[in-house]
Amino acid sequence: MTNRIIKVFIAWVLLFTINTNAEEQTELTLSINQFMSTLMQEFDIDAATSIAVVSEQKTIYQQSFGYADIENKKLATDDTLFYIASITKPLFALTVLQSLENSPYEASMSLKQMFPEISFAKEVQAEKITIKDLLTHTSGLDDKLLSTAVSTSGIHSKASKLLMLAKLFPSTDSKHGEFDYTNLGYNIVSIWYEKTFNKSWQDGVSQSVFKPLSMTHSTAYISEARNNHWALAKPYSFFSSTPKKALYLTKRDNTMHAAGGVISTASDMAKFLKAQLNTKALGSAAIHSDLINFAQKPIASLDSKRGDFERTNYAYGWYTGTYKNNLTYHHFGTFDGFRPHLSFMPKQKIGIVILNNEGMLNDKLTDLIADFIYSKLLDEKGAEARINAKIVKLKSMAFNYRKKMLTKENNYTTSPWLLSADKLQYTGTYHHPLAGNIDIVVSNKQFFLQWGNLHSSATPFREKDQMRVKFRPTSGQYIQFEMLENKPTGLIYDGLTFVKTKILKQ
């Protein structure tokens, strides 16, 4: 095994540039580099991973592996930006808390006080739900419009988002005061934040977090990154039929939202971790230590796990719980092509940033990387043998699962259509007053759909007058058509009804 690791590591060094900043290779550096080389060799990975490890005020390890852009052979560097998805939450929560501190408002402000102009349904209990509830996932609310509009379709405006808020309803999974993780609360608070403080939530995070912590390669605007010619990691999926081809769905300014709307580098996120670990060391120009301490205070109670990370409480943007027998704060994220990791142990004053541009296999690999690094930092005995056994098991599972998924996808394409009418009858524009238009056309006997930023071809599905689409490229969704006299008059997607308004010319 040792000889194999050495050979793989040598090959890796020849293939990829590892940025060491001309510093001497430490034992930690060598061991993590070898581990990453083994992982990428074993799983045939070309997608990128960028890692930073912090201790106190120092970054004690930082390396980037693989390609930010596989097709064009662009290597990831320590300046490559990755979408950090839900790790946006602790950034925005800190921004809100800072704004509240310098305003007449408090976290106890109710939803009704936040939006007096909106007539909420009585069942929503808008007079009881607070900013605190919204930021700690205890609001007991649900919706069918806002979260999708700001995260994927991109169809929204200031006016329409207020109308979407009027459509909120109580969750069927949780009551007010019970923890139920969702993007909704953060998106609601961002609407209030923008109208109250007269600036975008993106600018708020920049002013409250990025600038004080000198996070110079972080932004909540895709356009800013492109204008600055910053390198952006493209999204990939190990379980795709073309795993080395980027997924079509990429973030735009209109889908960068307060629950998941920041792109950053591992080095910048390491600065954010240092602020969490070293609050007393922060200067007057940085974020006040009392504010960070307040944001870390556990609020909501829960009993769950994500991998080996126990989750017993949620603070303002942080899960807390035991990991490797130590209190650990963490937040992960997930979106098509990305699965970032941010965690730290306050007592040990150590933390890890793991950013990547493959979102499905990395759901497991990222946990393995964190396991390996923390085992090294904590001098855990017997960890390598245990982790190597996990690699063998995951490898078998991953490739078998990939084969099954590809077979399943192929079966959809070869299944018969169960349509009541001719295909052309289903084409046209289907309209929802708040969710926008879904356009359906047929070309070469194949259905194609467009919905804001989203598009997809379609395949047959299980029931009559259904089709399967992949607006989200790593998962399938289905559409049910409403029929009248064997003609489609509308469609239902994710609980929303779109009414057919016109026929498109083919």
Protein Blocks (a to p, Z undefined) as FASTA:
>chain_A
ZZmmmmmmmmmmmmpccdehhpacdfklmmmmmmmmmmmmmnopabdcdddddehjbcfb
dcdedjfblmnopacdfkbccdekjmmmmmmmmmmmmmmmmccbdfkbcfklmmmmbccd
fklommlpcfklmmnopnopacfklmmmmmmnopacfklmmmmmmmgccdfkbcehiacd
dfklmmmmmmmmmmmnopafklmmmmmmmmmnopabbcfbfklmmmnopacdddddfkbm
blmbccfbdcdfklccfklccccdfklmmmmmmmmmmmmlpcfklccfklmmmmmpcfbd
cdddehjbccfbdcehiacddeehiacdddddddehiacdddddfklopacddddfbfkl
mmmmmmmmmmmmmmmmnopghklmmmmmmmmmmmmmmmmmmmmmmmmmmmmmmpccddfb
dfklmgccdddfklopaddddeehiacddehjbccdddddfbehiacddfblmbccdddd
ddeehiafbdceehiacddfbdcdZZ
